[in-house]
Amino acid sequence: MEVTDVRLRCVKTEGRMRAIASITLDGEFVIHDIRVIDGNNGYFVAMPSKRTPDGEFRDIAHPISTGAREKIQQAVLQEYSRQKEIDSTEWEKEAQTPL
């Protein structure tokens, strides 16, 4: 299994969620609503989930092997870092532009 595409939308919320991603696996299967969370030990990826009637959250889709989870997390966080770098560079350019 390879992550062949990552699409990311950064979000600005009061909580710890920083972005929402969609990934494509092997060019054939898409998973939407993967979240990038700013946790106590750094960023991590949370798979799409829904709330059950008793208030718990259950994953809708998730990897069943450690290797697959690591590939997904690495691909999503790498794209998140790239987007943050682009955003900060654009912000710096705007700050240097005279009014």
MIDREN-540132 format. One record per atom (N, C-alpha, C): residue in three letters; chain; x, y, z. Coordinates in steps of 0.02 Angstrom, whole numbers, plus 50000, padded with zeros to 5 digits. Atoms other than C-alpha are relative to their C-alpha. Layout:
BEGIN
REC    aa   ch      c1      c2      c3
REC   ala    A       X       Y       Z
...
***
This chain:
BEGIN
REC    aa   ch      c1      c2      c3
REC   met    A   50042   49941   50000
REC   met    A   50000   50000   50000
REC   met    A   50044   50062   50000
REC   glu    A   49965   49937   50003
REC   glu    A   50063   50171   49952
REC   glu    A   49950   50058   50001
REC   val    A   50040   49939   50001
REC   val    A   49991   50343   49987
REC   val    A   50022   50038   49937
REC   thr    A   49982   49970   50064
REC   thr    A   49987   50415   49811
REC   thr    A   49979   50072   49993
REC   asp    A   50020   49930   50003
REC   asp    A   49904   50583   49847
REC   asp    A   49976   50021   50069
REC   val    A   50024   49971   49937
REC   val    A   49873   50694   49998
REC   val    A   49973   50069   49984
REC   arg    A   50030   49933   50007
REC   arg    A   49755   50843   49993
REC   arg    A   49983   50024   50070
REC   leu    A   50003   49976   49932
REC   leu    A   49754   50953   50145
REC   leu    A   49967   50069   50002
REC   arg    A   50030   49934   49989
REC   arg    A   49650   51098   50208
REC   arg    A   50015   50020   50072
REC   cys    A   49984   49977   49933
REC   cys    A   49721   51193   50356
REC   cys    A   49938   50035   50029
REC   val    A   50057   49968   49966
REC   val    A   49592   51251   50484
REC   val    A   50025   50039   50059
REC   lys    A   49983   49960   49941
REC   lys    A   49599   51383   50618
REC   lys    A   49942   49994   50049
REC   thr    A   50052   50010   49950
REC   thr    A   49499   51327   50768
REC   thr    A   50031   50012   50069
REC   glu    A   49976   49992   49932
REC   glu    A   49512   51354   50955
REC   glu    A   50026   49934   50028
REC   gly    A   49978   50065   49975
REC   gly    A   49539   51168   50980
REC   gly    A   50069   49981   49974
REC   arg    A   49934   50025   50020
REC   arg    A   49689   51060   50936
REC   arg    A   50003   49976   49928
REC   met    A   49999   50022   50069
REC   met    A   49637   51013   50760
REC   met    A   50032   50055   49957
REC   arg    A   49964   49952   50042
REC   arg    A   49753   51097   50633
REC   arg    A   49985   49994   49926
REC   ala    A   50014   50009   50071
REC   ala    A   49702   51022   50466
REC   ala    A   49956   49939   49990
REC   ile    A   50040   50058   50021
REC   ile    A   49587   50901   50376
REC   ile    A   50028   49977   49934
REC   ala    A   49968   50027   50060
REC   ala    A   49659   50786   50244
REC   ala    A   49957   49947   49968
REC   ser    A   50025   50057   50038
REC   ser    A   49603   50667   50109
REC   ser    A   50061   49967   49970
REC   ile    A   49943   50036   50030
REC   ile    A   49723   50532   50051
REC   ile    A   49974   49951   49948
REC   thr    A   50014   50051   50050
REC   thr    A   49725   50418   49900
REC   thr    A   50050   49944   50010
REC   leu    A   49958   50059   49991
REC   leu    A   49792   50242   49920
REC   leu    A   50006   49964   49933
REC   asp    A   49985   50036   50062
REC   asp    A   49874   50159   49769
REC   asp    A   49962   50028   49939
REC   gly    A   50035   49969   50055
REC   gly    A   49784   50282   49655
REC   gly    A   49930   49974   49989
REC   glu    A   50064   50034   50011
REC   glu    A   49623   50185   49683
REC   glu    A   49948   50010   50056
REC   phe    A   50047   49997   49944
REC   phe    A   49545   50218   49854
REC   phe    A   50014   50064   50040
REC   val    A   49993   49936   49965
REC   val    A   49513   50384   49944
REC   val    A   49970   49995   50069
REC   ile    A   50026   49994   49931
REC   ile    A   49491   50415   50130
REC   ile    A   49998   50075   50015
REC   his    A   50010   49929   49983
REC   his    A   49420   50586   50179
REC   his    A   49997   50009   50076
REC   asp    A   50010   49979   49930
REC   asp    A   49411   50678   50345
REC   asp    A   50052   49972   50049
REC   ile    A   49944   50017   49955
REC   ile    A   49580   50627   50416
REC   ile    A   50021   50066   50032
REC   arg    A   49984   49938   49965
REC   arg    A   49625   50756   50548
REC   arg    A   50073   50001   50023
REC   val    A   49934   49989   49970
REC   val    A   49794   50828   50597
REC   val    A   49988   50034   50067
REC   ile    A   50012   49976   49932
REC   ile    A   49793   50854   50785
REC   ile    A   50067   50022   50031
REC   asp    A   49942   49977   49963
REC   asp    A   49917   50955   50889
REC   asp    A   49996   49971   50070
REC   gly    A   50004   50036   49937
REC   gly    A   49942   50834   51033
REC   gly    A   50054   50023   50049
REC   asn    A   49951   49983   49949
REC   asn    A   50043   50846   51193
REC   asn    A   50071   49981   49980
REC   asn    A   49934   50023   50021
REC   asn    A   50188   50753   51110
REC   asn    A   50013   50014   49926
REC   gly    A   49991   49983   50070
REC   gly    A   50178   50835   50939
REC   gly    A   49938   49984   49959
REC   tyr    A   50056   50012   50045
REC   tyr    A   50066   50818   50788
REC   tyr    A   49988   49926   49990
REC   phe    A   50017   50069   50018
REC   phe    A   49974   50657   50751
REC   phe    A   49939   50001   49955
REC   val    A   50055   50007   50047
REC   val    A   49845   50595   50627
REC   val    A   49944   49960   50033
REC   ala    A   50059   50036   49974
REC   ala    A   49669   50545   50682
REC   ala    A   49957   49980   49940
REC   met    A   50039   50027   50055
REC   met    A   49570   50436   50564
REC   met    A   49927   50024   50005
REC   pro    A   50069   49978   49998
REC   pro    A   49390   50481   50516
REC   pro    A   49959   49958   50049
REC   ser    A   50040   50035   49949
REC   ser    A   49266   50438   50653
REC   ser    A   49931   50031   50004
REC   lys    A   50067   49973   49986
REC   lys    A   49086   50461   50706
REC   lys    A   49982   49985   50072
REC   arg    A   50021   50008   49930
REC   arg    A   49003   50478   50874
REC   arg    A   49944   49949   50003
REC   thr    A   50052   50051   49990
REC   thr    A   48901   50329   50933
REC   thr    A   49945   50029   50045
REC   pro    A   50054   49975   49957
REC   pro    A   48734   50350   51024
REC   pro    A   50020   50007   50073
REC   asp    A   49979   49994   49930
REC   asp    A   48824   50324   51190
REC   asp    A   50055   50051   50010
REC   gly    A   49953   49945   49993
REC   gly    A   48943   50469   51155
REC   gly    A   50072   49983   49985
REC   glu    A   49932   50019   50017
REC   glu    A   49099   50371   51109
REC   glu    A   50013   50013   49926
REC   phe    A   49981   49993   50071
REC   phe    A   49194   50396   50946
REC   phe    A   50027   49934   49975
REC   arg    A   49976   50062   50032
REC   arg    A   49224   50249   50828
REC   arg    A   50028   50018   49932
REC   asp    A   49970   49988   50065
REC   asp    A   49340   50252   50680
REC   asp    A   49956   49971   49945
REC   ile    A   50037   50024   50058
REC   ile    A   49252   50236   50513
REC   ile    A   50046   49957   49957
REC   ala    A   49949   50037   50037
REC   ala    A   49410   50179   50425
REC   ala    A   50066   50009   50036
REC   his    A   49936   49995   49966
REC   his    A   49580   50140   50497
REC   his    A   50047   49945   49975
REC   pro    A   49952   50052   50019
REC   pro    A   49740   50045   50455
REC   pro    A   50001   49946   50053
REC   ile    A   49998   50055   49951
REC   ile    A   49756   49874   50535
REC   ile    A   50072   49978   50014
REC   ser    A   49930   50017   49985
REC   ser    A   49946   49866   50530
REC   ser    A   50038   50064   50019
REC   thr    A   49959   49944   49979
REC   thr    A   50076   49977   50611
REC   thr    A   50034   50033   49940
REC   gly    A   49967   49974   50059
REC   gly    A   50166   49995   50445
REC   gly    A   49955   50045   49959
REC   ala    A   50048   49959   50038
REC   ala    A   50011   50060   50357
REC   ala    A   49985   50065   50036
REC   arg    A   50013   49939   49961
REC   arg    A   49974   50182   50498
REC   arg    A   50059   50048   49994
REC   glu    A   49941   49957   50005
REC   glu    A   50153   50247   50491
REC   glu    A   50005   50033   49932
REC   lys    A   49999   49971   50067
REC   lys    A   50144   50272   50302
REC   lys    A   49950   50057   49993
REC   ile    A   50052   49948   50004
REC   ile    A   49981   50370   50317
REC   ile    A   50021   50060   50040
REC   gln    A   49981   49944   49957
REC   gln    A   50043   50475   50462
REC   gln    A   50058   50039   49970
REC   gln    A   49943   49967   50030
REC   gln    A   50208   50513   50377
REC   gln    A   49980   50042   49940
REC   ala    A   50021   49964   50060
REC   ala    A   50126   50564   50213
REC   ala    A   49959   50062   50017
REC   val    A   50043   49943   49982
REC   val    A   49995   50676   50295
REC   val    A   50040   50053   50037
REC   leu    A   49962   49951   49963
REC   leu    A   50115   50759   50417
REC   leu    A   50053   50034   49957
REC   gln    A   49953   49970   50046
REC   gln    A   50243   50787   50280
REC   gln    A   49966   50054   49959
REC   glu    A   50038   49951   50038
REC   glu    A   50112   50877   50176
REC   glu    A   49979   50059   50044
REC   tyr    A   50018   49947   49954
REC   tyr    A   50056   50975   50329
REC   tyr    A   50060   50047   50012
REC   ser    A   49940   49960   49991
REC   ser    A   50235   51034   50360
REC   ser    A   50014   50042   49938
REC   arg    A   49990   49964   50063
REC   arg    A   50251   51083   50177
REC   arg    A   49952   50059   49994
REC   gln    A   50050   49947   50003
REC   gln    A   50089   51183   50184
REC   gln    A   50015   50056   50050
REC   lys    A   49983   49949   49950
REC   lys    A   50142   51271   50344
REC   lys    A   50058   50043   49976
REC   glu    A   49942   49963   50026
REC   glu    A   50307   51321   50262
REC   glu    A   49978   50048   49946
REC   ile    A   50026   49957   50053
REC   ile    A   50216   51390   50110
REC   ile    A   49961   50058   50030
REC   asp    A   50041   49948   49969
REC   asp    A   50092   51484   50219
REC   asp    A   50043   50052   50036
REC   ser    A   49959   49952   49963
REC   ser    A   50228   51562   50328
REC   ser    A   50041   50042   49953
REC   thr    A   49962   49962   50050
REC   thr    A   50330   51614   50175
REC   thr    A   49955   50053   49968
REC   glu    A   50047   49952   50029
REC   glu    A   50177   51697   50097
REC   glu    A   49984   50055   50049
REC   trp    A   50015   49950   49949
REC   trp    A   50138   51784   50261
REC   trp    A   50058   50049   50007
REC   glu    A   49941   49957   49995
REC   glu    A   50317   51851   50272
REC   glu    A   50004   50047   49940
REC   lys    A   49999   49957   50060
REC   lys    A   50306   51916   50092
REC   lys    A   49949   50055   50006
REC   glu    A   50052   49950   49992
REC   glu    A   50143   52005   50130
REC   glu    A   50020   50052   50052
REC   ala    A   49978   49954   49947
REC   ala    A   50218   52082   50288
REC   ala    A   50053   50048   49974
REC   gln    A   49947   49957   50027
REC   gln    A   50363   52153   50186
REC   gln    A   49976   50045   49944
REC   thr    A   50027   49960   50054
REC   thr    A   50252   52227   50051
REC   thr    A   49976   50067   50027
REC   pro    A   50023   49935   49976
REC   pro    A   50229   52416   50075
REC   pro    A   49926   50011   49984
REC   leu    A   50071   49986   50010
REC   leu    A   50050   52477   50093
REC   leu    A   49989   50057   49953
***
